[in-house]
Amino acid sequence: MGARLVVNLWHGIPLKRLLYAANEATSRHTDRMKYRVEERRGYAGLIASSDIDSYAMAAMFYPLNYRQIWSTGLPRNDFLTQAEERLPRYIRDSLQLIRRKRQARKLVLYAPTYRQTAVSESACYYQFSDDEIGRLKSLLRARGAVLGYRPHYFRNSTLYFNLDRYIDDELIFDMSQDAIPEFSALARECDLLVTDYSSVYIEALYLDKPIICFGYDIEHYKAHEDGLLYDMALAFPGPIAQDFDTLIQRMDEALGHDGEPSHRQQRTTARRIFFKYNDSMNSERVRQEILKRLENQA
């Protein structure tokens, strides 16, 4: 990397155990140790969202020294709270597209993460039945809502989540990266986020949006795939549904609250864990850290 000042902005606040912190089998398969270790040695800084997040990042990004972690907040989160007119054009375009799709209806966003199918033969992607989709659509109609489907871009199995089969552009919409490139537009617009172990829920949490975990395989994921950095009871301030019946019930409850507080205290606690700042100034703090180091190099 030569004389360059290399700063890793990363792409989210991790819930999953990744890299050096992952379960052993997953770490061996995914971390590609040798060149990743050398790459990390060249970082001038690695961005973290909070002091607690900085400890997790230091554990995952060994051999970084803890002093190389900058608790500035994530620049990408500035897009969550900036005034709409200050957002980049492509995000404003995405906001308009989402609004055309949802019209005056509530938006439920389903955004699951990938599974480690190359590491564990028993890792699986949930397959919705026709009956389950019928029940889901009935709920959406009853609650004046639509569902946006946002699968993880990493498709590592021929047997992937099958919800894309049911996209009808009436009640269920494609909101993948191809359709909506930047997740912040969806976080701003959604009324309810359903995910599993994806850190996208933390962006919804930043905006104090209600969240549900559809953790149909949570025990398997913790033991045989990436694993989780945090106790979900503490870090996930929303219901955890381990089967479809419970998921539908929790969605119905969340959509029926009409703005009433739900899991309010847990959300406050989780926000303190994950966010040191909430002021749209994360990018500016990173800029100041870079300028300081450039001045020291001069």
C-alpha positions in Angstrom: 0.0 0.0 0.0 3.1 2.2 0.0 2.8 5.7 1.5 -1.0 5.8 1.1 -3.2 6.5 4.1 -5.7 3.5 4.0 -8.9 3.8 6.0 -11.4 0.9 6.0 -15.0 2.4 6.3 -16.5 -1.1 6.4 -20.2 -1.6 5.5 -22.1 -1.9 8.7 -22.2 -2.6 12.4 -21.7 -6.4 12.7 -24.1 -8.7 14.5 -22.5 -11.8 13.0 -19.2 -13.2 14.1 -16.9 -12.5 11.1 -13.2 -13.0 10.2 -11.2 -13.9 13.3 -14.2 -13.8 15.6 -16.2 -16.3 13.5 -16.9 -19.9 14.4 -13.7 -21.9 13.6 -15.0 -23.8 10.5 -16.5 -20.6 9.0 -13.4 -18.6 9.8 -11.1 -21.1 8.0 -13.4 -21.1 5.0 -14.1 -17.4 4.6 -11.2 -15.3 6.1 -8.6 -16.2 3.5 -6.1 -15.5 6.3 -2.8 -14.8 4.7 -3.6 -11.9 2.4 -6.4 -10.5 4.6 -3.9 -10.3 7.5 -1.4 -8.5 5.4 -4.1 -6.1 4.1 -5.1 -5.2 7.7 -1.6 -4.5 8.7 -1.6 -1.6 6.2 -4.7 0.2 7.7 -4.3 3.6 9.2 -7.7 3.3 10.6 -10.9 1.1 10.8 -14.2 2.9 11.4 -16.5 1.9 14.3 -19.9 3.2 15.3 -19.5 3.1 19.1 -17.0 2.1 21.8 -18.6 -1.3 22.1 -18.6 -1.7 18.3 -14.9 -0.8 18.4 -14.1 -3.8 20.6 -16.0 -6.1 18.3 -14.1 -4.7 15.2 -10.8 -5.1 17.0 -11.5 -8.7 17.7 -12.6 -9.4 14.1 -9.8 -7.5 12.4 -6.8 -9.0 14.1 -3.9 -8.1 13.9 -5.1 -4.4 14.1 -4.0 -2.6 17.2 -7.0 -1.2 19.1 -5.7 2.3 18.7 -6.2 1.9 14.9 -10.0 1.7 15.5 -11.7 5.1 15.1 -15.1 5.5 17.0 -16.3 8.2 14.6 -19.7 6.7 13.6 -20.2 5.2 10.2 -20.3 7.7 7.3 -22.9 5.6 5.5 -25.3 6.3 8.4 -25.3 10.0 7.6 -27.6 9.1 4.7 -30.2 7.9 7.2 -30.7 11.2 9.0 -29.7 13.9 6.5 -32.4 16.2 5.1 -33.7 14.6 1.9 -32.6 17.5 -0.3 -29.0 17.0 0.8 -29.0 13.3 -0.2 -27.2 12.1 -3.4 -29.5 12.1 -6.5 -29.5 8.3 -6.7 -30.8 7.9 -3.2 -33.5 10.5 -3.8 -34.5 8.6 -7.0 -34.7 5.4 -4.9 -36.9 7.2 -2.4 -39.3 8.3 -5.1 -39.3 4.7 -6.6 -40.2 3.2 -3.2 -43.0 5.7 -2.7 -44.5 5.0 -6.2 -44.5 1.3 -5.3 -46.0 1.5 -1.8 -48.4 4.4 -2.6 -50.1 5.3 0.7 -49.5 1.9 2.2 -47.2 0.8 5.0 -44.0 -0.8 3.9 -42.8 -4.0 5.5 -39.2 -4.8 4.4 -38.0 -8.4 4.5 -34.2 -8.4 4.3 -32.6 -11.8 5.2 -28.8 -12.5 5.1 -27.0 -15.4 3.4 -26.3 -18.8 5.0 -22.9 -20.6 5.1 -24.0 -23.5 2.8 -20.4 -24.2 1.8 -19.4 -24.7 5.5 -22.4 -26.6 6.9 -24.4 -29.1 4.9 -27.4 -28.5 7.1 -27.5 -24.7 6.5 -30.7 -23.9 4.7 -32.7 -21.1 3.1 -36.3 -20.8 4.2 -38.8 -22.0 1.6 -42.2 -20.3 1.8 -45.2 -22.4 0.9 -48.1 -21.3 -1.2 -50.3 -21.4 1.9 -47.9 -19.2 3.8 -47.7 -16.6 1.0 -51.5 -16.6 0.9 -51.6 -15.9 4.7 -49.0 -13.2 4.3 -50.9 -11.4 1.5 -54.1 -11.6 3.5 -52.3 -9.8 6.4 -50.8 -7.2 4.1 -54.3 -6.4 2.7 -55.9 -6.3 6.1 -53.2 -3.9 7.4 -52.9 -1.7 4.3 -49.4 -2.8 3.7 -47.0 -4.1 1.1 -43.9 -6.2 1.4 -40.5 -5.3 -0.1 -38.1 -8.2 -0.6 -34.4 -7.4 -0.2 -32.3 -10.6 -0.3 -28.6 -10.5 0.4 -26.7 -10.0 -2.8 -24.4 -13.1 -2.1 -26.2 -16.0 -3.6 -24.1 -19.0 -2.7 -26.6 -21.8 -3.3 -29.0 -22.9 -6.0 -31.6 -23.4 -3.3 -31.9 -19.8 -2.2 -34.8 -18.0 -0.5 -37.8 -18.6 -2.8 -39.8 -15.4 -2.1 -38.8 -13.9 -5.4 -41.2 -16.5 -7.0 -44.0 -14.6 -5.4 -43.2 -11.0 -6.4 -46.3 -9.7 -8.0 -45.8 -5.9 -8.0 -49.1 -5.6 -6.2 -48.4 -6.7 -2.7 -44.9 -8.1 -2.9 -42.2 -6.0 -4.6 -38.6 -6.6 -5.7 -36.4 -4.3 -3.6 -33.1 -6.0 -4.2 -29.9 -4.1 -4.8 -30.6 -4.2 -8.5 -33.8 -2.2 -7.9 -32.8 -0.1 -4.9 -28.9 0.2 -4.8 -28.6 1.9 -1.4 -30.2 0.4 1.7 -30.5 3.7 3.5 -33.5 4.6 1.2 -35.3 1.5 2.4 -34.4 2.1 6.0 -35.9 5.6 5.8 -39.1 4.5 4.1 -40.0 1.2 5.8 -42.5 1.0 8.6 -41.4 -2.4 9.8 -38.2 -4.4 9.1 -38.2 -8.2 9.2 -34.7 -9.7 9.0 -32.7 -12.5 10.6 -29.1 -12.0 11.5 -28.3 -9.2 9.1 -26.9 -6.0 10.5 -29.4 -4.0 8.4 -31.7 -4.1 11.4 -29.2 -1.8 13.2 -29.8 0.9 10.5 -33.5 0.6 11.2 -32.7 0.9 14.9 -30.8 4.1 14.2 -34.1 5.5 13.0 -36.1 3.9 15.9 -38.1 1.7 13.5 -39.8 -1.5 14.7 -38.0 -4.8 13.9 -38.7 -8.5 13.9 -36.2 -11.4 13.7 -37.4 -14.4 11.6 -34.8 -16.7 13.2 -36.1 -20.1 11.9 -32.6 -21.5 12.3 -31.1 -19.4 15.0 -29.6 -22.3 17.1 -28.0 -23.8 14.0 -26.7 -20.4 12.9 -25.1 -19.7 16.3 -23.5 -23.2 16.5 -22.6 -24.1 12.9 -22.4 -21.0 10.8 -21.0 -17.5 11.5 -22.4 -17.3 15.0 -23.5 -14.1 16.8 -21.4 -11.5 18.6 -24.1 -10.4 21.0 -26.9 -12.0 23.1 -29.9 -11.4 20.9 -32.1 -10.7 24.0 -29.9 -7.6 24.6 -28.9 -6.5 21.1 -32.1 -7.2 19.1 -34.9 -5.0 20.5 -37.8 -6.8 18.9 -39.6 -10.2 18.8 -37.7 -13.3 17.6 -40.0 -15.6 15.6 -38.7 -19.1 15.0 -41.6 -20.3 12.9 -44.0 -18.8 10.3 -47.0 -18.8 12.6 -45.2 -16.7 15.1 -43.8 -14.4 12.4 -47.3 -13.6 11.1 -48.6 -13.0 14.6 -45.7 -10.6 15.4 -46.1 -8.8 12.1 -49.8 -8.3 12.7 -49.1 -6.9 16.2 -46.4 -4.5 14.9 -48.5 -3.2 12.0 -51.4 -2.7 14.3 -49.6 -0.5 16.8 -50.0 2.7 14.6 -47.1 4.4 16.2 -47.6 3.2 19.8 -44.3 2.3 21.6 -43.3 -1.4 21.3 -40.0 -2.7 22.8 -39.2 1.0 23.5 -36.9 0.4 26.4 -35.0 -2.4 24.6 -34.6 -0.1 21.6 -33.1 2.6 23.8 -30.6 0.2 25.3 -29.6 -1.2 21.9 -29.1 2.2 20.5 -26.7 3.0 23.4 -24.8 -0.2 22.5 -24.4 0.5 18.8 -24.3 4.3 18.4 -22.0 6.9 19.9 -23.4 9.6 17.7 -26.7 10.5 15.9 -26.0 13.8 14.3 -25.3 13.2 10.5 -21.6 14.2 11.2 -19.9 10.8 10.9 -18.3 11.6 7.6 -16.9 14.9 9.0 -15.4 13.1 12.0 -13.7 10.6 9.6 -12.4 13.6 7.5 -11.0 15.2 10.6 -9.2 12.0 11.7 -7.7 11.7 8.2 -6.5 15.3 8.2 -4.9 14.8 11.6 -2.8 11.9 10.3 -1.9 13.6 7.1 -0.6 16.6 9.1 1.4 14.2 11.3 3.0 12.6 8.2 3.9 16.0 6.7 
